[in-house]
């Protein structure tokens, strides 16, 4: 679903505990929002070469501590990992009109 989407911006609001990732897509800008995050891992080693395009996005998994964990694998080979109380995917944002 999100293959070839391009990350254009990542915003972290430390005080609010929110991570907002904006993607450029054929359907306009879309966002993933992590609410009450506890961990964000943003490597940019580019082992497969430079790219800001998504290769694949895993489904959020629920952890024992009730947080959700999301992995975004980039076409550069980097894997962005976010752990948060709640992760809102683009389809959820559209349903709520956000």
C-alpha positions as CSV (number, residue, x, y, z in Angstrom):
1,X,0.0,0.0,0.0
2,X,2.7,2.5,0.9
3,X,5.4,1.2,-1.5
4,X,7.1,4.1,-3.3
5,X,5.6,6.8,-1.0
6,X,8.2,9.4,-0.3
7,X,9.0,10.8,3.1
8,X,9.0,14.6,2.9
9,X,9.1,15.5,6.5
10,X,9.4,14.1,10.0
11,X,8.3,16.3,12.9
12,X,8.8,15.4,16.6
13,X,7.0,17.4,19.3
14,X,8.9,16.3,22.3
15,X,6.6,18.1,24.8
16,X,3.5,16.5,23.4
17,X,5.1,13.2,22.7
18,X,4.0,13.2,19.0
19,X,5.8,12.0,15.9
20,X,4.3,13.1,12.6
21,X,5.6,11.7,9.4
22,X,4.5,13.3,6.1
23,X,4.6,11.3,2.9
24,X,4.2,12.5,-0.7
25,X,1.9,10.1,-2.5
26,X,0.0,9.9,-5.8
27,X,-3.1,10.8,-3.7
28,X,-1.6,13.9,-2.1
29,X,0.2,14.2,1.2
30,X,-0.6,11.5,3.8
31,X,0.6,11.1,7.4
32,X,1.5,8.6,10.0
33,X,1.1,10.0,13.5
34,X,2.5,8.3,16.7
35,X,0.9,9.6,19.9
36,X,2.7,9.4,23.3
37,X,5.8,7.9,21.7
38,X,8.4,6.3,23.9
39,X,11.0,5.5,21.2
40,X,11.9,6.7,17.7
41,X,14.8,5.2,15.7
42,X,15.6,7.1,12.6
43,X,18.8,5.6,11.0
44,X,20.1,7.1,7.7
45,X,23.0,4.8,6.8
46,X,21.7,4.3,3.3
47,X,23.3,0.8,3.0
48,X,21.4,0.2,-0.3
49,X,22.0,3.7,-1.6
50,X,20.3,7.1,-1.0
51,X,16.5,7.1,-1.2
52,X,13.6,8.7,0.6
53,X,11.1,6.3,-0.8
54,X,9.3,3.6,1.2
55,X,10.0,-0.1,0.4
56,X,7.4,-1.5,2.8
57,X,5.5,-0.7,6.0
58,X,4.7,-3.4,8.5
59,X,1.5,-3.6,10.4
60,X,1.7,-2.1,13.9
61,X,2.3,-4.8,16.5
62,X,1.1,-4.6,20.1
63,X,3.8,-5.0,22.7
64,X,3.5,-6.5,26.2
65,X,3.5,-3.0,27.6
66,X,0.4,-2.2,25.5
67,X,2.3,0.1,23.2
68,X,2.3,-0.3,19.5
69,X,5.5,-0.7,17.4
70,X,5.7,0.3,13.7
71,X,8.5,-0.4,11.2
72,X,9.0,1.5,8.0
73,X,11.6,0.0,5.7
74,X,13.1,2.5,3.3
75,X,14.4,1.7,-0.2
76,X,17.8,2.9,1.2
77,X,17.8,-0.2,3.5
78,X,17.2,1.8,6.6
79,X,14.4,0.8,9.0
80,X,12.5,3.5,10.9
81,X,11.0,2.1,14.1
82,X,8.5,3.9,16.3
83,X,7.0,2.8,19.6
84,X,4.0,4.7,20.9
85,X,0.8,4.3,22.9
86,X,-1.1,4.8,19.6
87,X,-0.1,4.9,16.0
88,X,-2.6,6.4,13.5
89,X,-2.1,5.2,9.9
90,X,-3.3,7.2,6.9
91,X,-6.5,5.3,6.4
92,X,-7.5,6.0,10.0
93,X,-6.8,9.7,9.6
94,X,-9.0,9.8,6.5
95,X,-11.9,8.1,8.4
96,X,-11.8,10.6,11.1
97,X,-11.5,13.6,8.7
98,X,-8.2,14.7,10.2
